[in-house]
Amino acid sequence: MKHRRTIKLALAALLIALPLILSGCYVTPDIETGNNPGGALNFPEYNPTTSAPTNAPTNVPTNAPTTSIGSIVTLPTNPGGVSSWTIQPISTIGQVTPVPVTALPYTATPSPTPQGSLKLGSTGEDVRQVQRKLKDLGFYKGSVDGDFGEATEAAVKAFQKQYGLEADGKVGNNTKAKLATARQTAKPTVSPTRRPTATPRATAVPSYSSNTYLRVGSSGSDVRKMQERLISLGYLAGNATGNFDEATRAGVIAFQNRNCSYSDGVAGPDTLKALYSSSVRSTSSASAVIGNTLRNGSEGAAVRVLQSKLKSLGYYTGVVDGDYGTGTVEAVKAFQRAHGMTADGVAGGGTFNKLFGGDAKKASASSSSNQNASATRRPVATRKPTVTPRKTETPIPANIYVKVTPAPAGSDYITLRRGHQGTPVADLQRELKSQGYFSGTVDGFYGEGTENAVKAFQRVNGLKVDGVAGPATQRVLFEGDFPFGA
């Protein structure tokens, strides 16, 4: 009984204390009401002068979860649809777990690997690429021909000056790397020193009469003027002398091969007209040297021309670098000995005339300055001629040859070439045979033997060596050297 009374008293005390306990658990919401009448939430005001961005409040969609990120704000919704805000105790504020950002690896563009230094006298595809790049950048105005001449050297120097490199005219590692990264917008502040020669004014041409024919042996102001023009266009190296020698003839032939449809080495009215034409084509590789005496220690474009010619004849086996050193001296001596000249190793007018003349001999095993090279020129014992039927003994199928007829009286010669047959071909063979160029049978068939005979004739007479008997070749063959310079 006493125990039941104690329990009832405890329950009564609990009922009395419960309202008091519950009233002490309520926490007044943390709402600022200073300048915000009505007790609404006061969001920070946006201040445009503040550099730091201010986060604007985000409207909570109706279907949003009742608890926000980090359990900062809860939005209890009563059955009547009226929401009341309750600020929950905040244990941590602004703690954001940083997301690691991994930067993508940077791969640098590989720099071009230089292949070696290019300089005056170099040739090949590497030179052509350098010329093309310099031309795109506006430094080079010449032909992209793969020959590192003086115009290319001047363009390289201008490029090097523009980009703060050593202006030595050589394309080494630094210059190649800079060329690889240079952009087309970069233009030189100064023009290269060796620009293509501007077309002369019309007043310079009338000094040549319509009957002017300049050839080996000619001399005077007309020859000097022609030589100066050929030098400015790159076909000759050295200085104008006013004397038309074999070296000058080589320059004229080189010019005609590039600008005319013929190449006889005679500067007649048509050649001189083309020489001053507005469409004249220049070159970066001279064909001969005039007006210079070269010796040990000389250097430059004239030396390169000399070395190139000696190399083509087999006397020089070194690098065409424009430096007249011991190797060049020995090559010149070997050439002079082979032609009965004083072997002093000095290349003067007499040596140049013989060197660039049509009768220059190729080096033999005994005259070559390189003994190792001469040893390799000896015939291999195993390469004995095999006994095979001659081509002339094999019947020639008639259907592979085209029948040609003579040109009408009073007209020009018709062009004959390999694969033709008929009377004009027989006449051609007969004349070539009479002059010692053709040793086959006069059968009227233009085959390999006839083509080789025509080439030999063209080579000796300064014509374009293509094996095609055109009007110019036939005029010289049948009528001598008329007309000169046509």
Disulfide bonds with the S-S distance in Angstrom:
none
